[in-house]
Amino acid sequence: MMPLIIKSLPFLQQWYTNKHHTGQAPPSGDNSGKMTRSEAMAILGLSGSPNKDAIIEAHRKLVQKVHPDRGGSEFLTTQLNQARDTLLS
């Protein structure tokens, strides 16, 4: 599962940069700050139409590897949590 995290890093960095460091105000009516379903699927390494259990399992496995309490990244944990919440809403 670790290779999935490593593969996701460039995507996560690009997503973060686009969302937070553009230096421009978001267009009005934009849902900036909200993750899209396709972004969430990519972050969790899911495809197709995953059910609730698959989403929770993918999130759990990834968070265990990147959680700050285990020397991981707060940023990655936040992105994983947001991805899970996006797909479960």
Buried (B, 14 or more C-beta within 10 A) or exposed (E): EEEBBEEBEEEBEEBBEEBEEEEEEEEEEEEEEEBEEEBBBBBBBBEEEBEEEBBBBBBEBBBEBBBEEEEBBEEBBEBBEBBBEBBEE
